[in-house]
Amino acid sequence: MTQILYRGSTSACFEIEGTAPHFSRCTYGVYVGGEMRLRGDTNVFSLYGLKPGSEYDVEVRFDDGEVDRVALKTACETRAMSVKDFGAVGDGVHEDTASLQAAINFTPDGGRIVFPAGTYLTLPLSLKSHITIELQEGATILGSTDRERYPVITGLATDLETGDEIPLASFEGLERPAYQSLIQGSFCEDVAIVGPGTVDGNGQNGDWWHGFESFPAARPRVFFLNRCKNIILHGVTVKNGASWHIHPFFSKDVSVLNCFITAPKDSPNTDGCDPESCDTVNIIGCKFSVGDDCIAIKSGKLEMAVKYLSPADRYTIRNCIMQFGHGAVTLGSEASAGVTNLNVSKCLFRATDRGLRIKSRRGRGKDSVITNILFDNIKMERVLTPIVINLWYNCCDPDAHSEYVWSREKLPVDDRTPHMGSFTFRNMECVDTEVAACYIDGLTEMPIESVTLENVSVSFADDAKPGLPAMQEFMEPKRKLGLYMNNVRNVTVKNVKLRGVEGEKLITVNSERVETSGFDSE
């Protein structure tokens, strides 16, 4: 069965149902009107170059003989124009900022602005509502390296009549001044950025990756979407961000479909997609290979949580592949408004430091409730530590190395104490693990409520090297550590297989209930 995830006026995204993570059970051809358009081997694929308001018969012909048929009708549109009509040159040398911004500004509601093949050198651009931006094959939006010409956006402006705050910029969980992001949308809705083209932050060719600690403002993202609604990124390659690549912020109904997000694995803080305090986010069929976390789910630091109390809620991550990066899917550390209802399924993690990575600490606050987290049907290859929940995270804050953060004493539960709820990991296969199968370390005064591992297998690489499973004070390197759980109230281990563990297979400390069945280890 093949379903339509997105249908625009000239492109569409499809997902093949199946159990295999990311890759389909066999290769296939996609035919439109009897003509083959592409060969594929992944569960998500896209079609481009379609006509608006048209009907198509799409066939997915699998090499094993099965055929799926999908009736597709593309969306209608009001107008379609080229950025070339507004004077854009697209030679990668001439700066096209004014022409590109004019093209966006003058596209009518329901219209499409087209970037033909070419390289469009530009300073930051601002989105507007009710338009589609199409990056055709060979089209690249290339960020300027001239940092001095990037506008600095204030974190909070003030309404001249009411005195109310107007939030405009943020980074790492705080409203703070930031350079305008390469493509920035504020209070926009109904926007699609589609096509097989590229948005290149060009971070490697400027000074964005060097000495940024002394910059007068936070670095730009490639995409920053502030309080937007109904946003689609489909098919686009997003690369070489000055910092994070895609940052939806207090937005609703955001979908990132069949995109490729990439940066060198040694590039600093180049997270792939960091949706923060959003409601309903879908990241499906994407490929990540970046220098930090592939996906990092956030909801602000304590100051923002107290002000807005907007959790990260109803996120779906499916059929993605994550390669390199510190964590495949990370929650936190700035998650003071909480993370709820996260479903990660049918994904493949390769050579990331960690699979699931939850990082929090005292001081994130009582509203930092992380619960109802499900990982299902996941394969990990050469992931150093597949599962990490760390409540002693010692980075990114002035008091990160303070005794308040690292003390193992049972401190009073107060307004600064975060809470971890239920976490389920099932139908997971992890091969060539090195550091630990599972490292979970809850707070002494506020244990994690429940952790369930079901139908999970972990095997260690013969040449495994020692490493740190979590970033916390006084951590000693580990190698081939089994299941370690400290300060977890309820532990369920069902049908779990471990191979190559050195030492005890299951270590539980300060747990009220530990239930095991079908726990098969050497």
Kinemage of the C-alpha trace (Angstrom):
@kinemage 1
@onewidth
@group {chain A} dominant
@subgroup {mainchain}
@vectorlist {calphas} color= white
{ca met a 1} P 0.000 0.000 0.000
{ca thr a 2} L 1.348 3.409 -1.017
{ca gln a 3} L -0.147 6.597 0.404
{ca ile a 4} L 0.190 10.258 -0.506
{ca leu a 5} L 1.901 12.346 2.171
{ca tyr a 6} L 1.799 15.632 0.296
{ca arg a 7} L 0.399 16.861 -3.000
{ca gly a 8} L 1.314 20.293 -4.267
{ca ser a 9} L 0.682 21.883 -7.630
{ca thr a 10} L 3.835 20.477 -9.264
{ca ser a 11} L 5.180 17.887 -6.803
{ca ala a 12} L 3.986 15.085 -4.564
{ca cys a 13} L 5.437 12.898 -1.823
{ca phe a 14} L 4.531 9.242 -1.283
{ca glu a 15} L 5.136 6.672 1.458
{ca ile a 16} L 5.178 2.906 1.008
{ca glu a 17} L 3.774 0.998 3.934
{ca gly a 18} L 6.037 -1.724 5.276
{ca thr a 19} L 8.027 -2.798 8.282
{ca ala a 20} L 11.592 -2.269 7.065
{ca pro a 21} L 13.228 0.874 8.492
{ca his a 22} L 13.733 3.566 5.832
{ca phe a 23} L 14.441 1.179 2.959
{ca ser a 24} L 11.695 -0.682 1.118
{ca arg a 25} L 11.562 -4.459 1.080
{ca cys a 26} L 12.847 -4.411 -2.533
{ca thr a 27} L 13.620 -1.931 -5.286
{ca tyr a 28} L 10.836 -0.576 -7.462
{ca gly a 29} L 10.021 1.621 -10.417
{ca val a 30} L 7.554 4.504 -10.318
{ca tyr a 31} L 5.451 4.976 -13.451
{ca val a 32} L 3.250 7.961 -14.254
{ca gly a 33} L 0.790 7.405 -17.088
{ca gly a 34} L 2.740 4.288 -18.039
{ca glu a 35} L 6.077 6.139 -18.267
{ca met a 36} L 8.802 5.325 -15.754
{ca arg a 37} L 9.830 8.389 -13.742
{ca leu a 38} L 12.273 6.937 -11.231
{ca arg a 39} L 13.817 3.875 -9.637
{ca gly a 40} L 13.759 3.729 -5.856
{ca asp a 41} L 14.628 1.647 -2.816
{ca thr a 42} L 13.320 3.764 0.083
{ca asn a 43} L 9.907 3.843 1.733
{ca val a 44} L 9.422 7.517 0.811
{ca phe a 45} L 9.797 8.953 -2.698
{ca ser a 46} L 8.818 12.118 -4.546
{ca leu a 47} L 7.647 13.193 -7.979
{ca tyr a 48} L 8.410 16.594 -9.506
{ca gly a 49} L 7.611 18.406 -12.727
{ca leu a 50} L 3.872 17.752 -12.532
{ca lys a 51} L 1.176 20.082 -13.875
{ca pro a 52} L -1.146 22.034 -11.538
{ca gly a 53} L -4.733 20.834 -11.207
{ca ser a 54} L -4.048 17.629 -13.129
{ca glu a 55} L -4.910 13.987 -12.567
{ca tyr a 56} L -2.283 11.250 -12.723
{ca asp a 57} L -2.276 7.486 -12.464
{ca val a 58} L 0.798 6.522 -10.457
{ca glu a 59} L 2.037 2.938 -10.336
{ca val a 60} L 4.711 1.571 -8.020
{ca arg a 61} L 6.004 -1.629 -9.619
{ca phe a 62} L 8.064 -3.642 -7.148
{ca asp a 63} L 10.748 -5.975 -8.392
{ca asp a 64} L 9.010 -8.866 -6.618
{ca gly a 65} L 5.989 -8.417 -8.914
{ca glu a 66} L 3.632 -6.506 -6.629
{ca val a 67} L 2.057 -3.315 -7.991
{ca asp a 68} L 0.568 -0.399 -6.035
{ca arg a 69} L -1.722 2.061 -7.836
{ca val a 70} L -2.354 5.577 -6.590
{ca ala a 71} L -4.699 8.185 -8.066
{ca leu a 72} L -3.121 11.622 -7.738
{ca lys a 73} L -4.683 15.001 -8.414
{ca thr a 74} L -2.304 17.913 -8.015
{ca ala a 75} L -3.346 21.123 -6.302
{ca cys a 76} L -4.470 24.179 -8.217
{ca glu a 77} L -2.663 27.511 -8.072
{ca thr a 78} L -3.369 31.124 -8.936
{ca arg a 79} L -0.156 32.120 -10.728
{ca ala a 80} L 3.372 30.862 -11.397
{ca met a 81} L 6.334 33.188 -11.968
{ca ser a 82} L 10.115 32.880 -12.268
{ca val a 83} L 12.575 34.763 -10.106
{ca lys a 84} L 14.295 35.614 -13.394
{ca asp a 85} L 11.357 37.922 -14.167
{ca phe a 86} L 12.399 40.008 -11.164
{ca gly a 87} L 15.993 40.376 -12.290
{ca ala a 88} L 17.625 37.427 -10.517
{ca val a 89} L 20.824 36.392 -12.305
{ca gly a 90} L 21.603 33.037 -10.667
{ca asp a 91} L 25.294 32.932 -11.529
{ca gly a 92} L 26.558 32.506 -7.943
{ca val a 93} L 28.544 35.770 -8.202
{ca his a 94} L 25.968 38.532 -8.603
{ca glu a 95} L 24.025 39.113 -5.393
{ca asp a 96} L 20.332 38.418 -6.038
{ca thr a 97} L 18.848 39.441 -2.678
{ca ala a 98} L 16.663 42.316 -3.864
{ca ser a 99} L 15.308 40.378 -6.834
{ca leu a 100} L 14.511 37.275 -4.799
{ca gln a 101} L 12.786 39.233 -2.042
{ca ala a 102} L 10.755 41.148 -4.609
{ca ala a 103} L 9.696 37.868 -6.214
{ca ile a 104} L 8.493 36.537 -2.850
{ca asn a 105} L 6.734 39.801 -1.954
{ca phe a 106} L 4.825 40.077 -5.232
{ca thr a 107} L 3.720 36.446 -5.550
{ca pro a 108} L -0.079 36.470 -5.146
{ca asp a 109} L -1.834 34.282 -2.593
{ca gly a 110} L -1.972 30.722 -3.891
{ca gly a 111} L 0.877 31.413 -6.297
{ca arg a 112} L 4.198 29.710 -6.979
{ca ile a 113} L 7.560 31.403 -7.412
{ca val a 114} L 10.043 29.268 -9.373
{ca phe a 115} L 13.829 29.145 -9.043
{ca pro a 116} L 15.147 27.672 -12.311
{ca ala a 117} L 18.547 25.967 -12.378
{ca gly a 118} L 21.276 28.328 -11.206
{ca thr a 119} L 23.017 29.534 -8.044
{ca tyr a 120} L 21.312 32.471 -6.360
{ca leu a 121} L 23.680 34.258 -4.007
{ca thr a 122} L 21.681 36.087 -1.363
{ca leu a 123} L 21.499 37.719 2.026
{ca pro a 124} L 18.586 36.632 4.284
{ca leu a 125} L 15.107 36.387 2.776
{ca ser a 126} L 11.724 36.789 4.490
{ca leu a 127} L 8.766 34.545 3.738
{ca lys a 128} L 5.150 35.601 3.300
{ca ser a 129} L 1.948 33.581 3.672
{ca his a 130} L 0.033 31.536 1.097
{ca ile a 131} L 2.792 30.884 -1.442
{ca thr a 132} L 4.874 28.019 -2.801
{ca ile a 133} L 8.590 28.364 -3.494
{ca glu a 134} L 9.804 25.778 -5.992
{ca leu a 135} L 13.510 24.982 -6.305
{ca gln a 136} L 13.891 23.142 -9.569
{ca glu a 137} L 16.609 20.618 -10.352
{ca gly a 138} L 19.967 22.371 -10.269
{ca ala a 139} L 18.678 25.447 -8.386
{ca thr a 140} L 20.611 26.551 -5.279
{ca ile a 141} L 19.884 29.386 -2.875
{ca leu a 142} L 23.378 30.220 -1.584
{ca gly a 143} L 23.874 32.205 1.609
{ca ser a 144} L 26.227 35.174 1.501
{ca thr a 145} L 29.357 34.941 3.645
{ca asp a 146} L 29.255 38.680 4.434
{ca arg a 147} L 28.227 38.467 8.095
{ca glu a 148} L 28.310 42.240 8.573
{ca arg a 149} L 25.399 42.606 6.165
{ca tyr a 150} L 23.141 40.112 7.936
{ca pro a 151} L 20.526 42.085 9.919
{ca val a 152} L 20.526 41.459 13.672
{ca ile a 153} L 16.978 40.737 14.848
{ca thr a 154} L 16.102 41.648 18.408
{ca gly a 155} L 14.841 38.849 20.628
{ca leu a 156} L 11.839 40.887 21.783
{ca ala a 157} L 10.320 43.997 20.267
{ca thr a 158} L 7.763 46.153 22.111
{ca asp a 159} L 4.307 47.090 20.863
{ca leu a 160} L 4.269 50.905 20.821
{ca glu a 161} L 0.597 51.101 21.834
{ca thr a 162} L 0.136 48.298 24.360
{ca gly a 163} L 3.656 47.701 25.589
{ca asp a 164} L 3.270 43.987 24.854
{ca glu a 165} L 6.316 41.948 23.927
{ca ile a 166} L 6.621 40.676 20.366
{ca pro a 167} L 8.974 37.655 20.163
{ca leu a 168} L 11.154 37.742 17.057
{ca ala a 169} L 14.411 35.819 17.598
{ca ser a 170} L 15.719 32.992 19.736
{ca phe a 171} L 18.550 30.525 20.109
{ca glu a 172} L 19.271 27.661 22.517
{ca gly a 173} L 16.092 28.088 24.525
{ca leu a 174} L 16.151 31.857 25.129
{ca glu a 175} L 14.717 34.858 23.330
{ca arg a 176} L 17.828 36.719 22.319
{ca pro a 177} L 19.195 38.751 19.417
{ca ala a 178} L 20.189 36.690 16.408
{ca tyr a 179} L 21.390 37.297 12.901
{ca gln a 180} L 18.456 36.939 10.554
{ca ser a 181} L 18.284 33.406 9.256
{ca leu a 182} L 18.830 32.732 5.574
{ca ile a 183} L 15.132 31.973 5.051
{ca gln a 184} L 13.055 33.371 7.876
{ca gly a 185} L 9.306 33.237 8.360
{ca ser a 186} L 7.539 35.087 11.157
{ca phe a 187} L 3.787 34.708 11.764
{ca cys a 188} L 3.368 33.112 8.314
{ca glu a 189} L 0.964 30.389 7.284
{ca asp a 190} L 0.338 28.108 4.352
{ca val a 191} L 3.859 28.114 2.913
{ca ala a 192} L 5.534 25.312 0.946
{ca ile a 193} L 9.193 25.136 -0.084
{ca val a 194} L 9.445 22.252 -2.532
{ca gly a 195} L 11.534 20.679 -5.248
{ca pro a 196} L 14.786 18.814 -5.765
{ca gly a 197} L 16.923 21.973 -5.434
{ca thr a 198} L 19.172 23.115 -2.572
{ca val a 199} L 19.337 25.760 0.128
{ca asp a 200} L 23.003 26.132 1.079
{ca gly a 201} L 23.903 28.132 4.190
{ca asn a 202} L 27.512 28.329 2.945
{ca gly a 203} L 28.739 28.135 6.541
{ca gln a 204} L 32.069 26.604 5.597
{ca asn a 205} L 33.106 29.568 3.456
{ca gly a 206} L 32.427 32.370 5.940
{ca asp a 207} L 33.407 32.830 9.568
{ca trp a 208} L 30.218 31.264 10.942
{ca trp a 209} L 32.022 28.150 12.201
{ca his a 210} L 34.951 29.987 13.818
{ca gly a 211} L 34.982 32.347 16.795
{ca phe a 212} L 31.199 32.558 16.946
{ca glu a 213} L 31.277 32.746 20.758
{ca ser a 214} L 32.334 36.394 20.384
{ca phe a 215} L 29.675 37.356 17.829
{ca pro a 216} L 27.283 40.143 18.941
{ca ala a 217} L 24.277 37.913 18.202
{ca ala a 218} L 23.408 34.258 17.814
{ca arg a 219} L 24.235 32.663 14.490
{ca pro a 220} L 21.493 32.370 11.866
{ca arg a 221} L 19.789 29.147 10.948
{ca val a 222} L 19.120 28.121 7.358
{ca phe a 223} L 15.357 28.078 8.064
{ca phe a 224} L 13.825 29.824 11.093
{ca leu a 225} L 10.028 29.600 11.351
{ca asn a 226} L 8.696 31.741 14.182
{ca arg a 227} L 5.042 31.166 15.122
{ca cys a 228} L 4.103 29.886 11.691
{ca lys a 229} L 1.315 27.503 10.676
{ca asn a 230} L 0.949 24.879 7.980
{ca ile a 231} L 4.505 24.829 6.677
{ca ile a 232} L 5.812 22.211 4.230
{ca leu a 233} L 9.421 21.513 3.306
{ca his a 234} L 9.396 18.854 0.627
{ca gly a 235} L 12.312 17.299 -1.221
{ca val a 236} L 14.776 20.116 -0.632
{ca thr a 237} L 18.449 19.578 0.261
{ca val a 238} L 19.433 21.833 3.176
{ca lys a 239} L 23.160 22.031 3.805
{ca asn a 240} L 26.094 23.752 5.488
{ca gly a 241} L 24.114 25.860 7.928
{ca ala a 242} L 25.834 28.588 9.927
{ca ser a 243} L 24.336 26.738 12.910
{ca trp a 244} L 21.100 24.718 13.023
{ca his a 245} L 19.539 23.918 9.676
{ca ile a 246} L 15.760 23.860 10.270
{ca his a 247} L 14.346 25.542 13.372
{ca pro a 248} L 10.536 25.667 13.652
{ca phe a 249} L 9.778 27.798 16.725
{ca phe a 250} L 6.363 27.923 18.445
{ca ser a 251} L 4.830 26.784 15.163
{ca lys a 252} L 1.968 24.446 14.309
{ca asp a 253} L 1.518 21.794 11.635
{ca val a 254} L 5.039 21.625 10.253
{ca ser a 255} L 6.064 18.833 7.880
{ca val a 256} L 9.572 18.073 6.647
{ca leu a 257} L 9.238 15.413 3.956
{ca asn a 258} L 11.869 13.557 1.932
{ca cys a 259} L 14.512 16.234 2.577
{ca phe a 260} L 18.290 15.778 2.861
{ca ile a 261} L 19.945 17.757 5.655
{ca thr a 262} L 23.720 17.645 5.611
{ca ala a 263} L 26.874 19.295 6.958
{ca pro a 264} L 30.399 18.024 7.702
{ca lys a 265} L 30.453 15.825 10.781
{ca asp a 266} L 33.008 18.116 12.447
{ca ser a 267} L 31.021 21.327 11.844
{ca pro a 268} L 29.993 23.058 15.131
{ca asn a 269} L 26.380 22.905 16.347
{ca thr a 270} L 24.983 22.199 12.899
{ca asp a 271} L 21.885 20.349 14.143
{ca gly a 272} L 19.632 18.995 11.423
{ca cys a 273} L 16.078 19.838 12.497
{ca asp a 274} L 15.252 21.346 15.916
{ca pro a 275} L 11.505 21.883 16.314
{ca glu a 276} L 10.977 23.926 19.492
{ca ser a 277} L 7.694 24.288 21.399
{ca cys a 278} L 5.701 23.243 18.326
{ca asp a 279} L 2.340 21.497 18.022
{ca thr a 280} L 2.192 18.685 15.456
{ca val a 281} L 5.432 18.109 13.582
{ca asn a 282} L 6.021 15.409 10.974
{ca ile a 283} L 9.547 14.511 9.875
{ca ile a 284} L 9.174 11.680 7.385
{ca gly a 285} L 11.479 10.104 4.835
{ca cys a 286} L 14.391 12.439 5.528
{ca lys a 287} L 18.122 11.800 5.488
{ca phe a 288} L 20.422 13.448 8.034
{ca ser a 289} L 24.202 13.654 8.173
{ca val a 290} L 25.335 16.581 10.309
{ca gly a 291} L 27.870 17.805 12.867
{ca asp a 292} L 25.625 17.701 15.941
{ca asp a 293} L 22.221 16.223 16.768
{ca cys a 294} L 20.269 15.057 13.721
{ca ile a 295} L 16.914 15.918 15.290
{ca ala a 296} L 16.747 17.817 18.585
{ca ile a 297} L 13.337 18.383 20.136
{ca lys a 298} L 13.189 21.396 22.444
{ca ser a 299} L 10.759 23.570 24.394
{ca gly a 300} L 12.899 26.381 25.750
{ca lys a 301} L 14.700 27.090 28.978
{ca leu a 302} L 12.936 27.926 32.229
{ca glu a 303} L 12.391 31.604 31.441
{ca met a 304} L 10.463 30.851 28.242
{ca ala a 305} L 8.551 27.959 29.770
{ca val a 306} L 7.275 30.143 32.599
{ca lys a 307} L 6.244 32.837 30.118
{ca tyr a 308} L 4.521 30.695 27.463
{ca leu a 309} L 4.236 27.082 28.740
{ca ser a 310} L 4.195 25.686 25.227
{ca pro a 311} L 5.368 22.049 25.159
{ca ala a 312} L 6.659 20.119 22.191
{ca asp a 313} L 3.624 17.957 21.468
{ca arg a 314} L 2.510 15.410 18.862
{ca tyr a 315} L 5.697 14.773 16.915
{ca thr a 316} L 6.067 11.958 14.384
{ca ile a 317} L 9.454 10.876 13.034
{ca arg a 318} L 9.244 8.016 10.546
{ca asn a 319} L 11.233 6.331 7.798
{ca cys a 320} L 14.264 8.576 8.302
{ca ile a 321} L 17.955 7.725 8.185
{ca met a 322} L 20.396 9.458 10.533
{ca gln a 323} L 24.128 9.217 9.888
{ca phe a 324} L 26.875 10.635 12.074
{ca gly a 325} L 25.836 13.359 14.514
{ca his a 326} L 25.921 13.308 18.304
{ca gly a 327} L 22.396 11.964 18.654
{ca ala a 328} L 19.939 10.560 16.138
{ca val a 329} L 16.899 11.851 18.045
{ca thr a 330} L 17.597 14.096 21.013
{ca leu a 331} L 15.230 15.613 23.543
{ca gly a 332} L 16.502 18.704 25.330
{ca ser a 333} L 18.445 19.837 27.015
{ca glu a 334} L 16.381 23.026 26.846
{ca ala a 335} L 12.971 21.372 27.232
{ca ser a 336} L 11.551 23.300 30.178
{ca ala a 337} L 7.986 23.274 28.843
{ca gly a 338} L 8.101 19.511 28.314
{ca val a 339} L 7.964 17.004 25.455
{ca thr a 340} L 4.922 14.763 25.074
{ca asn a 341} L 3.580 12.270 22.557
{ca leu a 342} L 6.655 11.535 20.473
{ca asn a 343} L 6.522 8.580 18.102
{ca val a 344} L 9.716 7.518 16.317
{ca ser a 345} L 9.331 4.526 14.022
{ca lys a 346} L 10.864 2.708 11.050
{ca cys a 347} L 14.117 4.671 11.235
{ca leu a 348} L 17.723 3.687 10.593
{ca phe a 349} L 20.536 5.189 12.683
{ca arg a 350} L 24.115 4.797 11.445
{ca ala a 351} L 27.307 5.802 13.262
{ca thr a 352} L 25.687 8.369 15.544
{ca asp a 353} L 27.094 8.720 19.051
{ca arg a 354} L 23.686 7.908 20.523
{ca gly a 355} L 20.304 6.714 19.257
{ca leu a 356} L 17.745 8.222 21.584
{ca arg a 357} L 19.397 10.939 23.638
{ca ile a 358} L 17.512 12.693 26.420
{ca lys a 359} L 19.513 15.341 28.213
{ca ser a 360} L 18.151 17.358 31.099
{ca arg a 361} L 19.195 18.562 34.559
{ca arg a 362} L 18.040 20.253 37.699
{ca gly a 363} L 16.926 23.760 36.867
{ca arg a 364} L 14.855 22.911 33.802
{ca gly a 365} L 11.727 23.269 35.957
{ca lys a 366} L 8.576 21.486 37.090
{ca asp a 367} L 6.902 21.920 33.699
{ca ser a 368} L 9.716 20.027 32.013
{ca val a 369} L 7.623 16.861 31.787
{ca ile a 370} L 8.933 14.427 29.182
{ca thr a 371} L 6.576 11.503 28.757
{ca asn a 372} L 4.787 9.172 26.367
{ca ile a 373} L 7.890 8.593 24.257
{ca leu a 374} L 7.796 5.612 21.882
{ca phe a 375} L 10.584 4.178 19.731
{ca asp a 376} L 9.302 1.337 17.547
{ca asn a 377} L 10.926 -0.644 14.738
{ca ile a 378} L 14.347 0.974 14.801
{ca lys a 379} L 17.621 -0.362 13.442
{ca met a 380} L 20.948 1.008 14.673
{ca glu a 381} L 24.313 0.299 13.111
{ca arg a 382} L 27.559 1.288 14.859
{ca val a 383} L 25.694 3.579 17.246
{ca leu a 384} L 27.962 3.911 20.268
{ca thr a 385} L 25.127 3.944 22.847
{ca pro a 386} L 21.607 3.232 21.547
{ca ile a 387} L 19.601 4.585 24.521
{ca val a 388} L 20.627 7.450 26.808
{ca ile a 389} L 18.479 9.287 29.365
{ca asn a 390} L 20.725 11.639 31.311
{ca leu a 391} L 19.369 13.934 34.045
{ca trp a 392} L 22.844 15.245 34.905
{ca tyr a 393} L 23.673 17.102 31.693
{ca asn a 394} L 26.608 19.431 32.266
{ca cys a 395} L 26.681 21.723 29.226
{ca cys a 396} L 25.243 24.940 27.840
{ca asp a 397} L 24.516 26.921 31.036
{ca pro a 398} L 26.603 29.144 33.339
{ca asp a 399} L 25.920 26.771 36.247
{ca ala a 400} L 26.352 23.591 34.208
{ca his a 401} L 29.292 22.398 36.318
{ca ser a 402} L 27.869 23.528 39.655
{ca glu a 403} L 27.276 21.262 42.634
{ca tyr a 404} L 23.546 21.891 42.236
{ca val a 405} L 23.689 20.074 38.900
{ca trp a 406} L 26.042 17.217 39.819
{ca ser a 407} L 25.246 16.514 43.477
{ca arg a 408} L 23.914 13.004 44.028
{ca glu a 409} L 22.244 14.064 47.259
{ca lys a 410} L 18.464 13.858 47.398
{ca leu a 411} L 17.673 17.537 47.017
{ca pro a 412} L 14.217 19.021 47.716
{ca val a 413} L 11.693 18.740 44.884
{ca asp a 414} L 10.748 22.284 43.902
{ca asp a 415} L 9.801 24.447 40.938
{ca arg a 416} L 13.172 23.741 39.305
{ca thr a 417} L 12.859 19.935 39.296
{ca pro a 418} L 12.111 18.271 35.909
{ca his a 419} L 10.014 15.113 35.594
{ca met a 420} L 10.528 12.085 33.348
{ca gly a 421} L 7.465 9.903 32.650
{ca ser a 422} L 7.078 6.825 30.427
{ca phe a 423} L 9.519 5.607 27.763
{ca thr a 424} L 8.994 2.556 25.538
{ca phe a 425} L 11.575 0.978 23.232
{ca arg a 426} L 10.405 -1.978 21.198
{ca asn a 427} L 11.286 -3.915 18.078
{ca met a 428} L 14.828 -2.597 17.928
{ca glu a 429} L 17.949 -4.192 16.463
{ca cys a 430} L 21.291 -2.632 17.389
{ca val a 431} L 24.498 -4.036 15.898
{ca asp a 432} L 28.155 -3.124 16.442
{ca thr a 433} L 27.398 -1.144 19.573
{ca glu a 434} L 30.504 -0.003 21.454
{ca val a 435} L 29.977 1.916 24.698
{ca ala a 436} L 26.688 0.808 26.319
{ca ala a 437} L 23.469 -0.856 25.284
{ca cys a 438} L 21.438 1.457 27.486
{ca tyr a 439} L 22.486 4.162 29.943
{ca ile a 440} L 19.687 5.709 31.994
{ca asp a 441} L 20.451 7.925 34.981
{ca gly a 442} L 17.510 9.659 36.672
{ca leu a 443} L 17.473 12.241 39.434
{ca thr a 444} L 17.829 11.013 42.987
{ca glu a 445} L 14.866 13.068 44.232
{ca met a 446} L 12.691 12.565 41.111
{ca pro a 447} L 13.173 9.121 39.551
{ca ile a 448} L 12.027 8.340 36.035
{ca glu a 449} L 8.541 6.790 36.162
{ca ser a 450} L 8.904 3.850 33.754
{ca val a 451} L 11.179 2.390 31.099
{ca thr a 452} L 10.119 -0.569 28.937
{ca leu a 453} L 12.396 -2.494 26.591
{ca glu a 454} L 10.574 -5.091 24.513
{ca asn a 455} L 11.813 -7.174 21.590
{ca val a 456} L 15.214 -5.495 21.595
{ca ser a 457} L 18.542 -7.000 20.542
{ca val a 458} L 21.953 -5.422 21.074
{ca ser a 459} L 25.274 -6.864 19.939
{ca phe a 460} L 28.646 -5.266 20.570
{ca ala a 461} L 31.427 -4.818 18.044
{ca asp a 462} L 34.488 -6.964 18.618
{ca asp a 463} L 36.688 -3.876 18.274
{ca ala a 464} L 34.528 -1.678 20.521
{ca lys a 465} L 36.352 1.282 22.036
{ca pro a 466} L 35.598 2.898 25.397
{ca gly a 467} L 33.646 6.151 25.478
{ca leu a 468} L 31.314 8.310 27.536
{ca pro a 469} L 27.663 7.313 27.193
{ca ala a 470} L 26.451 10.607 28.679
{ca met a 471} L 27.774 14.109 29.312
{ca gln a 472} L 27.892 14.476 33.096
{ca glu a 473} L 30.438 15.262 35.766
{ca phe a 474} L 32.784 12.506 36.964
{ca met a 475} L 31.718 10.109 34.200
{ca glu a 476} L 34.209 7.307 33.589
{ca pro a 477} L 34.565 5.774 30.115
{ca lys a 478} L 32.521 2.630 29.496
{ca arg a 479} L 32.935 -0.253 27.094
{ca lys a 480} L 30.414 -2.976 26.296
{ca leu a 481} L 28.202 -1.966 29.217
{ca gly a 482} L 24.840 -3.763 29.277
{ca leu a 483} L 21.589 -2.235 30.499
{ca tyr a 484} L 22.273 0.362 33.204
{ca met a 485} L 19.301 2.032 34.891
{ca asn a 486} L 19.584 4.234 37.961
{ca asn a 487} L 16.637 5.950 39.631
{ca val a 488} L 13.943 4.401 37.452
{ca arg a 489} L 10.844 3.446 39.418
{ca asn a 490} L 9.464 0.776 37.068
{ca val a 491} L 11.690 -1.269 34.757
{ca thr a 492} L 10.333 -3.812 32.265
{ca val a 493} L 12.733 -5.902 30.187
{ca lys a 494} L 10.909 -8.323 27.893
{ca asn a 495} L 12.399 -10.436 25.118
{ca val a 496} L 15.718 -8.613 25.154
{ca lys a 497} L 18.909 -10.171 23.779
{ca leu a 498} L 22.414 -8.922 24.554
{ca arg a 499} L 25.589 -10.182 22.914
{ca gly a 500} L 29.148 -9.302 23.854
{ca val a 501} L 28.470 -7.527 27.150
{ca glu a 502} L 31.380 -7.234 29.565
{ca gly a 503} L 30.210 -7.501 33.179
{ca glu a 504} L 26.648 -7.598 34.450
{ca lys a 505} L 23.957 -7.660 31.798
{ca leu a 506} L 21.324 -5.716 33.755
{ca ile a 507} L 22.177 -3.178 36.434
{ca thr a 508} L 19.284 -1.496 38.205
{ca val a 509} L 19.831 0.890 41.091
{ca asn a 510} L 17.126 2.515 43.215
{ca ser a 511} L 14.219 0.889 41.366
{ca glu a 512} L 10.870 0.012 42.976
{ca arg a 513} L 9.892 -2.694 40.453
{ca val a 514} L 12.023 -4.640 38.006
{ca glu a 515} L 10.258 -7.162 35.766
{ca thr a 516} L 12.117 -9.352 33.295
{ca ser a 517} L 10.928 -12.087 30.951
{ca gly a 518} L 12.654 -13.641 27.984
{ca phe a 519} L 15.857 -11.829 28.914
{ca asp a 520} L 18.378 -13.769 26.837
{ca ser a 521} L 22.035 -12.949 27.391
{ca glu a 522} L 25.145 -15.070 27.405
